[in-house]
Amino acid sequence: MFEHFYHEILRKTIISFGTLFNNINIQKKDASDTDFSVMKIPLSYGPTQKFLARLEQSGDLNKSTAMSLPRMSFEFTGLTYDASRKVTSTQKIAVKDPNTNKKVNKVFTPVPYNMQFELSIMSKLNDDALQIVEQILPFFQPAFNLSVELIDQIKEKRDIPIILENITMQDDYEGDYSTRRVLLYTLRFTAKTYLFGPVTRVEPIKQATLSYYTDSAEKRDLAYKVTPRAVKDYDDSVVTNLSVDILSTVTSITVDDASNITADTYFEIDGESVYIKKVTGNKITIDRARDNTIAKDHVKGTALKSITQVDNDLIEIGDNFGFDGNTFF
């Protein structure tokens, strides 16, 4: 517990929220009602009071200032646990490592948290502020889904609902012409995100051994060992083809070329897993319907695909793989 990890989930959500309002423009029109200028609204991260203080420090209306209106700012204002979205905390998400494709990354199911944001729109003219507000509100009914990749190690991407909670308007202009007028619209949002714990990287289980002691007339220690293996062909490795049609009941088949087939191996024939018991020339004795597959008829020319160690390395997460076991004393 308390090992160092940092997925940057909060940071990614804050940045993603800000990008929603990155490209808002307003248009100025002349007396003939034709457009004569287009202005992109600047967007900054920080508390609204900081920007208002900078405006108040420049009381001379004729003096140029480094900050102009209209402009927008947003900030992350709070974080609360969301019990309504709680899931079982003992379950884990398992994903193959995207870099090695062999090791498995595991992480416990996420914890739901709500992030609160405030978006402030500051303007001297009410028409400018209304143009900005009207370009935002239609997309929130009251939620807008934002897709965010929360964890790079497992490529966990989720839709984060951004909910518009309320809107307030404040006019700080009181008639004193030595003070800058600021119309302030404040939009409050809630982002329903998830926080993940540390990601652990584990190797797939290559072998399982169970040992126990029997308390009977003939006392002895027993150990059972099983080795997981793939139950289907993943790399599409065709070895040969059926040379005749076969029914679902036959246990002897004839292939075009059995030179690359040996006994005690597994093959896949059109979704059916078979075990090779004996090879005589191009005739093969097989055990049908292995690994919970169903024996069925196959036509001439159907491919026999080998299930080898290569397929074991390509086993998918959640695959109901088979076991090749033996008992020893």
Salt bridges, closest charged atoms under 4 A:
GLU8 OE1 - ARG11 NH1 3.92
ASP33 OD1 - LYS29 NZ 3.99
ASP82 OD2 - ARG85 NE 2.77
ASP82 OD2 - LYS192 NZ 3.24
ASP97 OD2 - ARG201 NE 2.93
GLU118 OE2 - ARG188 NE 3.21
ASP128 OD2 - LYS28 NZ 2.73
ASP152 OD1 - LYS12 NZ 3.39
GLU156 OE2 - ARG158 NE 2.59
ASP171 OD2 - ARG181 NH2 3.10
GLU203 OE2 - LYS103 NZ 3.91
ASP236 OD1 - LYS305 NZ 2.81
GLU272 OE2 - ARG288 NE 2.68
GLU272 OE1 - HIS298 NE2 2.78
ASP287 OD2 - ARG290 NE 3.00
ASP291 OD1 - ARG229 NH2 2.81
